[in-house]
Amino acid sequence: MNKRLLTLSMVGLLSIGLTSCSDVKPAKDDKGNEIIITIGGENYTADELLADYGETASGVSAYYDAIYDVLIRDAQKSTSNIEKLVDKDIDEFVKDVKQKASSNGKTYRAQLSDDLEAKGVESLEEYREVLMLERKKTTYQDQWYEDHMESLSKEYFKEKTPYHVKHILVKTNSAGTSLYDGRISETEALKLFSVVERLASGKESFGQIAQQASDDTSSAAIYGSSGIMDQDTGFVSPFKLGVFAYDALYDNHNNNTEERMEALNIPSKVLEEKGDAALSGSNTYKSLDVKKAIETVGLVPYQALLDLKKFADKTTTVDNLVYVPQASDTEHYNPAYADRVGQTIDESYYPRNIIFNNYLNDNGLYVITNEGFDGDASKANFEVFSNICSTPILTDGNHNPILVTRGGSGDSYQGIHFIVIEQSPFWYTQAKLDNSKPFANGQTPSVEDYLLYYYSTDVPATSETDVSDDQRFVTFIKTSRTEYSKRATTIENTVKGFDVNVQYKIWEELLYSDVENHVVKDNIKIDEKILKSIENWIDSKYKTSEVSFESSNLDTWTSYVELLTLQDEVKEKKQLGLDFIKLYDSSYTKTDVKTNKD
């Protein structure tokens, strides 16, 4: 039976009871049963094969693969280009065999036999058939993607909700060691201040600052663009889920919070007013207020960054104190230190670390307000977003708030992220598009058509082409045609790859004249039992993918919410307060902390 099963997947050797574009009728045995495959002169019917093989997932999968190959082989005719590519593949294979034969001290025939066996074939002719089928598959599928790119894109926008985001990363190498006691260097403290100062001044664009200052070199090279971020993108949760939560709960482009939450697949458990033990598998967060955890945006005053700069190099305490002073030391004692009296003063007490932990070391989202800003207010990038707070907050200069979070832990993206949403799938309603008329020809697109336009893969004719009125993902900044092409390829690959089950759509179009009702084409004959088994198997693949996504999505959101909740709890209990800065500067006046987390 094993040889029989293995032979099912060997292309070019099949004799399946399936005809396409021909008058050949499936053969029958002496009992009138249709013969599915003949091996070594022995006939096998559908009933025989299904009894041994068709009831297992691997067996049905092999039937599917074999029939898919036959359908492709029939639908995609050979072309001169395919023939040339296959000839080239064979030439390279033979050349490689000769080189290995020489290196291994074997004859060409012996090495050829070994390499053909490794490919699962017995001759160069069989291997050529394998390569021919693979080239036909590639050719047919490439054309299928091209013909279906618009419908696939629409499906992608709906299911994966792509965002175009930009960011600036300031790495903090040791910030990931603790949720409440992160340590940063003097250099990192000064860089954090410098980036915020430059963003606030209004003298440079977000992209220019990202290009020069971001520690994420790949995105810095393209002015901070992090590319397309959707529900499958593997960004750290404080970055990705933070953006999703903000856009669902706070963005003011379009008031459709419930619709956004559903589209973003924010699990219902994460939206409940109170969590339950099932969230974490224990009773640790039984009273977890998960909704509050994701709908809270913290407010950090600009003054905190000024203080960070002021105390960046401060490492020596007042009068060189070594321990937190007792009450008897009336000059240095502060009631706020009561629970730490007698502790050794280490880096945790450095003012830059205290400021960092109180304001910036936060895996949740926060924004920077203009409180304490000492620059030219007429040019500064601060703007009121009433959906967040009544105080002006830092923006990118294009009316987009800069969202800040501390993301990553022990990886290359660990640090403070300054994030701008360049494009959200939820920003537009038909009424807004009718009013703004974003297309140069004055035509008004639908919301769906506008997203198709924004993520279209058209590349400017030359690197010198003016793209100032062509604000799409491909052309959002003027660059070389090579870079435009790279972005277009990014879109194509993202759309092509978002659906792991897309091949089944190709299968259905090859096999059915009516896909919705599974009506097999008139010129195709296939055993009903085999077809039913394959249809059930494909249906299970779709359901498995759905369940897998729902499970991993819930796990990801739950972990994120628990991280935010845990951080709030430990900060409240263990984080050093701002008053400890007085150990280093007795004249320090605690900056008022204004945050809607209070």
Beta strands, then each sheet from edge to edge (+ up, - down):
strand 1: 35-39
strand 2: 42-45
strand 3: 163-171
strand 4: 225-229
strand 5: 298-301
strand 6: 366-369
strand 7: 382-385
strand 8: 389-394
strand 9: 403-407
strand 10: 415-423
strand 11: 512-514
strand 12: 519-520
sheet 1: 1+ 2-
sheet 2: 4+ 3- 10+ 9-
sheet 3: 5+ 6+
sheet 4: 7+ 8-
sheet 5: 11+ 12-
end
